[in-house]
Each structure stands twice: as C-alpha cells, then as structure tokens.
Amino acid sequence: MSAITKEYKRVTVKSLIEMKANKEKIAMLTAYDYTMAKIVDHAGIDIILVGDSASNVMAGHETTLPITLEQMIYHASSVIRAVKRALVVVDLPFGSYQGNSRVALEAAIRIMKESGGHAVKMEGGSEIQESVIRILSAGIPVMAHLGLTPQSIYKFGTYTVRAKEQAEAEKLKSDAKLMQELGCFALVLEKVPAKLAAEVAKDLTIPVIGIGAGGGVDGQVLVTHDMLGMTHEFSPRFLRRYLDLFNEMSQAFTKYTEDVKSGDFPNAEEQY
C-alpha cells in the first residue's frame, strides 16, 4: 500500500500518529543550536531531537553521561527559537529521572518551561515506569527509547547491537508494549536486529523510530553531525554520510589561513 503524504504546517504528537496510520515514514535528526536547527527545520524534517549526544559532538565528552540538565535546557532553548514546523523532543539527561519520579517530573517541567520544548525522551523500560507515569500525568509528552541506551553504556560495557538473545528480545518487546500502554507517543529503537524492530513496529500503534534498527520501522533518526560527515571517527554500519563536511570545511579553513597570511584577503573589493 502506498503512503499517504499530508502537509503539516506544524508537526505535533497527533501528526506522528497519523503518519504511521498513513504509512508515511517519519524523518528525525538532531540539532543543538539555533543555526543548525533553522536549516534542519527548513528542510522539512518532522522531528528535531535535542539529544544528549550534544555531550559528545558539542562538548567532546566520551559518553552522554556528563551533560547536565541546565546544559540541555540551554541547547533546547536555542533550537526552539529557530523552529517553525518540526516537533522538538528534548532528552532528559542521565541522573535526572532514574530512581526518583519526583525528581524526574521536576526535570521534565524545567525543560518544558525554560526551553519551550514540545516533548521529552527517556531511555529505559519497566525500570523507569514510575517516572514515565508521573511525567505523563503532568501532560508532558514522552518519547521512549529502548535497545542500545547510551546512558547505560557502563552497564552494557559496549555499543554493540542489543537484543540479539531471546531473553533480551522478549524484554524489549514487553517494554515497548508497556511504554505504549503508559501513554508514550513514540518509541526510538537503537541498534537492534532489523527483524525484531519490524515486529515491534507492527505490534505497536505508536510510531517506532529506528537508528540502526533496519527499514521495517516507521521512521529514522541520525545524529546530524554524523550524517553530514562533520564527525569522521564514528562509522557504524547504519550511518549514511550525505556530505563530507570534515574535509570540505578543513579545506576552506586552510585556504582562508593561506589567504590571510599571504595578504590576498581582503582584496581591494573586500574593503571599505
């Protein structure tokens, strides 16, 4: 059955449910600042994720764990000022929702009030159920995240594919259904077998967005800096690089340096 494409002046949680029902794939990318968000939004991306991956690509940390709630609010507020169409989802950072649902609600409220974000994203299944319920009860939309959950990297010990074994796959399917039943509006599946991801997407009525989860899901997400080739050390199988900005930008900066040092820049026409 062919997809039904509908024009959305503003993408909402309801829009995403309609997209899944109409078999229209959902496009999602990250952004952490005003300039990038404005370009991404202008391109027609459906969801912009202000991801805790800012810890890696913006701050240079090895993991997503160090980024703080205040830093996430700063990045999200910068993105919100640029966006006119996309739904903006903001990651709740590590330590802001695990283990204490009251703290989780306070963190989610701060993100919504201080950044203007449209929804929050949380990693985990049944173990964060209480926090999910409390946040949803306040009217804050929640996107779930299962499979490889980078905030738990020290528990896993590796960024390898998750849920390859039967027990973990069953837990993932159970958690996915639970997140839907609790009221989450969408689910991200990261680095899980394509067959399993397709089964989950088929079983759920909410959209399933994949990253390294094959093509049988309802949409895809990538880190913008990765797909533009601004980062070059990271080359997982699921990453398609649409540009090679690392080399292109390096060449431009090198040429600028040469022109300044040689006196070629500025020339007569570039002066007042």
C-alpha positions in Angstrom: 0.0 0.0 0.0 1.4 3.4 -1.0 2.0 6.0 1.7 -0.4 9.0 2.0 1.5 12.2 2.3 -0.1 15.1 4.1 1.2 18.6 4.5 1.7 19.6 8.1 2.3 23.3 8.9 3.3 22.2 12.4 4.1 18.7 13.4 2.5 17.5 16.6 2.3 14.3 18.5 -1.1 13.7 16.8 0.6 14.3 13.4 3.1 11.5 14.0 0.3 9.0 14.9 -1.4 10.0 11.6 1.8 9.5 9.7 2.1 5.9 11.0 -1.5 5.2 10.2 -1.0 6.6 6.7 2.3 4.6 6.3 4.2 7.8 5.8 7.8 7.5 7.0 9.0 9.9 9.7 12.3 11.8 9.4 14.1 12.8 12.5 17.5 14.5 13.0 19.4 16.1 15.9 20.1 19.8 16.5 21.7 21.6 19.4 21.9 25.2 18.3 19.9 27.9 16.5 21.7 28.0 13.2 21.7 24.2 12.6 18.1 23.9 13.8 16.9 26.6 11.4 18.4 24.7 8.5 17.1 21.3 9.6 13.6 22.7 10.1 13.6 24.5 6.8 14.4 21.1 5.1 11.1 19.6 6.3 12.4 17.3 9.0 9.4 16.0 11.1 11.1 15.7 14.5 14.2 17.5 15.8 15.8 15.8 18.7 17.8 17.9 21.1 19.8 14.9 22.1 22.1 14.3 25.0 24.5 13.4 22.1 25.4 17.1 22.5 27.7 15.8 25.2 29.7 14.1 22.5 29.5 16.3 19.4 29.3 19.7 21.1 31.3 19.3 24.3 33.7 16.5 23.3 32.9 14.0 26.1 33.4 10.3 25.5 29.8 9.5 26.7 26.5 11.2 27.0 26.6 11.0 30.8 28.3 14.3 31.7 25.8 16.7 30.2 23.6 18.5 32.7 20.0 19.4 32.8 21.0 23.1 32.6 23.0 22.4 29.5 20.2 20.5 27.9 17.8 23.4 28.6 20.3 25.8 27.0 20.6 23.7 23.8 16.9 23.2 23.6 16.0 26.8 24.0 18.5 27.7 21.2 16.8 25.1 19.0 13.2 26.2 19.8 13.9 29.8 18.8 14.7 28.5 15.3 11.9 26.0 14.7 8.6 26.7 12.9 7.5 23.3 11.8 9.2 20.3 13.4 8.2 18.7 16.7 11.1 19.4 19.1 11.9 16.5 21.5 14.5 17.0 24.3 16.5 14.3 26.0 16.2 14.1 29.8 19.9 13.8 30.8 21.4 11.0 32.8 20.6 11.3 36.5 17.5 13.4 36.0 14.9 10.7 36.0 16.3 7.3 37.1 15.2 6.2 40.5 13.2 9.2 41.7 10.0 10.0 39.9 9.5 13.3 41.7 13.0 14.5 40.5 12.1 13.2 37.1 8.9 15.3 36.9 10.8 18.4 38.2 13.4 17.9 35.4 10.8 17.5 32.7 8.9 20.5 33.9 12.0 22.6 33.8 12.8 21.5 30.2 9.2 22.4 29.1 9.0 25.7 30.9 12.6 27.0 30.4 13.3 25.8 26.9 9.8 25.7 25.3 10.4 22.1 24.1 7.5 20.1 22.9 8.3 16.7 24.5 10.9 14.8 26.4 12.7 11.5 25.6 13.7 8.9 28.2 15.9 5.8 28.0 14.7 2.5 29.5 11.7 0.3 30.0 9.9 -1.1 33.1 12.6 0.2 35.4 11.6 3.8 34.7 7.9 3.2 34.7 7.1 5.3 37.7 8.9 8.3 36.3 7.2 7.9 32.9 3.7 7.8 34.6 4.4 10.9 36.7 5.7 12.9 33.8 2.8 11.9 31.6 0.3 12.7 34.4 1.6 16.3 34.2 0.6 16.5 30.5 4.1 16.3 29.2 4.5 14.1 26.1 7.1 11.3 26.4 9.1 9.5 23.7 10.5 6.2 24.9 13.9 4.8 23.9 14.9 1.1 24.0 17.6 -1.2 22.7 21.0 0.4 23.0 20.6 3.1 25.6 23.8 5.1 25.6 23.2 6.4 29.2 23.6 2.8 30.3 26.9 2.3 28.5 28.8 1.4 31.6 26.2 -1.3 32.3 26.5 -2.8 28.8 30.2 -2.1 28.5 29.9 -1.8 24.7 27.9 -0.1 22.0 27.2 -3.4 20.3 23.8 -4.5 18.9 21.3 -5.2 21.6 18.5 -7.8 22.0 20.2 -10.5 19.8 19.5 -13.1 22.5 15.9 -14.4 23.0 15.5 -13.2 26.7 16.6 -9.6 25.9 14.4 -9.5 22.8 11.4 -10.6 24.8 12.2 -8.0 27.4 12.4 -5.3 24.7 9.1 -6.3 23.2 7.5 -6.3 26.7 8.9 -2.9 27.5 7.8 -1.5 24.1 4.2 -2.5 24.8 4.4 -1.2 28.3 5.6 2.2 27.1 2.7 2.4 24.7 0.2 1.4 27.4 1.6 4.0 29.7 0.9 6.7 27.1 4.2 7.4 25.3 3.6 8.9 21.9 6.6 7.3 20.1 9.5 4.9 20.6 13.1 5.0 19.5 14.8 1.7 18.9 18.6 1.9 18.7 20.9 -0.8 17.4 18.6 -3.9 17.5 18.2 -6.6 14.8 16.0 -5.4 11.9 13.6 -8.3 12.2 12.9 -7.6 15.9 12.4 -3.9 15.2 10.0 -4.6 12.4 8.0 -6.9 14.7 7.8 -4.2 17.4 6.7 -1.6 14.9 4.0 -3.9 13.6 2.7 -4.7 17.1 2.5 -1.0 18.2 0.1 1.7 17.2 2.6 4.4 18.1 5.4 5.3 15.7 8.7 3.4 16.1 11.8 5.5 15.0 14.9 3.5 14.3 18.6 4.1 14.4 20.5 1.0 13.4 17.2 -0.9 13.5 16.5 -1.6 9.8 13.9 -0.3 7.4 10.9 -2.1 8.8 10.1 0.7 11.3 8.1 3.9 11.0 10.9 6.4 10.7 14.6 7.0 11.0 16.9 9.2 13.2 20.5 10.1 12.8 22.9 12.5 14.5 23.1 15.4 12.1 26.9 15.9 12.7 27.4 12.3 11.7 25.3 12.2 8.6 26.9 15.5 7.4 30.4 14.0 7.9 31.4 16.6 10.4 32.5 13.8 12.7 34.7 11.2 11.0 35.9 8.9 13.7 32.5 7.2 14.0 31.5 4.8 11.2 28.8 2.3 12.3 27.1 0.2 9.6 23.8 2.2 9.9 25.3 5.6 9.2 24.9 7.0 5.7 27.1 10.1 5.2 25.3 12.6 2.9 28.3 15.0 2.9 31.9 15.1 3.9 32.0 18.4 5.7 35.0 17.5 7.8 37.2 17.6 4.7 35.3 20.4 3.0 35.4 22.7 6.0 39.1 21.8 6.7 40.0 22.8 3.1 38.1 26.1 3.4 39.8 26.9 6.8 43.2 26.1 5.3 42.6 28.3 2.2 41.4 31.2 4.4 44.5 30.9 6.6 46.7 30.9 3.4 44.9 33.9 2.0 45.2 35.9 5.2 48.9 35.1 5.6 49.7 35.9 2.0 47.8 39.2 2.1 45.3 38.1 -0.5 42.4 38.5 1.9 40.9 41.1 2.0 41.4 42.3 -1.6 40.5 45.8 -2.9 36.9 44.9 -3.5 36.5 43.5 0.0 37.4 46.8 1.8 35.5 50.0 2.5 
